[in-house]
Amino acid sequence: MTSKLYEIVSKIMNTPISQINDSSGPESIETWDSFNVYILLNEIEVEFNIRFTLDESLDIKNVGDFKRHLKNHGVDV
Amino acid sequence: MPKEKNLSHYMNEAKSIDPNKYEKKTKIAILGSFTLNGLAEVIQVKCSEIKVGCISYVSNYNQYNQDILNYSSALYKFSPTITFLILDTQSILGHLYYFPYSVDVEQRKRYITEKLDEIKNIIKIFTSRSNSKLIVSNFVVPTYSPYGIYDSKMDYGFKEMISDLNSKLVDFIKTQNSVYCYDLDRFVTRHGQTNVFDYHKYFFGDIKISFDYIPYLGHELVSYIKAALGANKKCIVVDLDNTLWGGIVGEDGFEGIKLSKTPPGNAYLEFQKRLLALHKRGIILAINSKNNVDDALEVIRKHPDIVLKEEHFASMKINWIDKLTNMKEIATELNIGLDSIVFLDDDPVNRDLISMELPQILTVDLGEDPVNFASILMELNDFDLLQITEDDVKRGQMYLEDKNRKYLLESATNLDDFLKQLNIIIEMKNADEFSIPRISQLTLKTNQFNLTTKRYQEEEIRKFTNDKTMLVGCAQIKDKFGDNGIAGVYVVKKENSEWIIDTFLMSCRIMGRGIEDGILSAILEDAKKQGAKKVKAMFIPTAKNQPTANFLSDYGFVNEGSYWVFSLENEIIIPPHLKIERK
């Protein structure tokens, strides 16, 4: 499942999957801008069939945060 | 409705597109009163799918007023050819969006009038400063009112305000050249307001239109680009068995096929009606079917529920020859490019064959269930025109007349006799408000008989007609079988003793009747009458205009550097089978 999450991040951020890890975020990924984050949120929601709350959305700063909040929705990645 | 790909697909694809590699290009500007990120990328990708290079300018969020009002704004520097102005109800209504009944009915009316005037003003300023076409969205009528079900009882109620604004906006836009109204309200209704508006992303990032629907919006907006570039389709080629009717006539027999007012034949009936409606609007229909011609014709001629009859098809290839050969013959026979054809066939093998061998043709996957055929057809945005001219509507009839001309040609003993019997009349007319749309349309789509292949939008043609040193005209061709409509166009620059032909083109449908010589002769005569000494013209070769290559030299023009020149001291000969009338 982790690989699925990384795959989506890699696709949206246009960054090789080998460079993605839990701490990947705006510092390490150049294309990590606000619009791409919106798209990423959307894609992850569609893929795992969940909806992040507004608070969760605002709290997500890196890939690890996605993992943490996915867990809240019962998705273990 | 075919499912769209995710926005992320378009975002990724857009990165690898080089718009400069395409011959056809367009520059689009997107102005919005809310965030429309991703829309430009969707449009870019969809343009590259039809081999159009699209360069875009996206105005900053809610900066459309400044962009339009400021003469030296980045928008005007970008100089778009098509501009989309997408406005939303909330930003136009402001306070009243939440509290519509905080003011009385007269104030509500006045408010809407003021807002309408503001939009009109913006439109007028933009069109006076830019040659771009302008597409303005209408306003989405809200589904919620604080007055609930009683809202419709209110005098000039909340929803009525927006509906009234929309209808007045449309009325105004109808009077404006080069401005079009995009029915955003209908788009939202069609997909559902609760789907299209994503409050989650709205509060998080002021994104109003959900990412899932940006691709659908892009699809609709691309129809304007296709239409403006003349990249629209002209002809639908259909299969018969399991496409126009259910079953196989050769096996199931005349009575056994499915075509009726009751299910399951009604799905095919619906499909035929939708095709007929397009035919009546000027889309040419043709058949490409592997069948016994007698079996198929019996259905087309005698079936009690048939909608599409012989007279609706400009070409019928019903035989056992492969579909590829048939397809090429249809294009030759109708004198249209393969890239203006749409192919509808239920059989995936046939579709694969055509899309592999003739990728210029738009091959549509109808799926297996006839229930979807009509809606798949209606979803295509390839038939749109920014202006439907009288000639477009008459096209079906004109192709029928063409069939009759061919019969005459077959029965005539030689070409001269045939031409004489046709009684061709060429009506030469200067461009006017009625003909300008058609003139522009012909410059945009004529490839074969075209000396310079210069593409002109309506706005440019209109400008030429106001220029005293320019002559813009067209030729309407009539003969004993009917009216071919406006089929020739010319643009001439008058420079003292020289006339320079900037554009000379003719619809390929009427090639081979000496009409081009007739039109040219008439121009030469006019030049002479107005005191010119010579007429100069240029031939700019393209991949498609080979039929024009020898036109000037055959007529008697002499090569001088990059120009071909005709001295008006020479005799001007009008082919004897032609009658020229100046209107």
Chai-1 contact restraints between the chains, C-beta under 6 A:
chainA,res_idxA,chainB,res_idxB,connection_type,confidence,min_distance_angstrom,max_distance_angstrom,comment,restraint_id
A,I12,B,S8,contact,1.0,0.0,6.0,A-B,restraint_1
A,F35,B,N37,contact,1.0,0.0,6.0,A-B,restraint_2
A,Y38,B,G205,contact,1.0,0.0,6.0,A-B,restraint_3
A,I39,B,S8,contact,1.0,0.0,6.0,A-B,restraint_4
A,N42,B,F211,contact,1.0,0.0,6.0,A-B,restraint_5
A,E43,B,S8,contact,1.0,0.0,6.0,A-B,restraint_6
A,L54,B,F203,contact,1.0,0.0,6.0,A-B,restraint_7
A,S57,B,F204,contact,1.0,0.0,6.0,A-B,restraint_8
